[in-house]
Amino acid sequence: MADEKYTLQHNKPECIGCGACAAVAPEFWVMNDSDNKSDIIDCKNLENGWEEKEIEEKDFVKNKDAAESCPVNVIHIVKKENNEKII
Ligand code: SF4
């Protein structure tokens, strides 16, 4: 478990811009004034509008908290090793 890596995912098209993720985990999430939705900081932008970022074990809990705070469940975390969806 020591070096588990995860992919943090944001289904941005479905984000309602409530701000919860940026309040819970401001190291990873920021509100975007231009579209009133959140962004993962330093993420990869996918063609379908989703955002992705690789995170490490130490960053897991904060982002899981952010995902659990999202009222429309558009934040997901997937284990890199086997694509297991955690949330
Ligand atoms: S908590 Fe969810 S809906 Fe709210 S800004 Fe973050 S990703 Fe968007």
Residues whose N, C-alpha, C, O or C-beta is under 5 A from the ligand:
A	BS01	SF4	C15 I16 G17 C18 G19 A20 C21 S38 A66 S69 C70 P71 V74
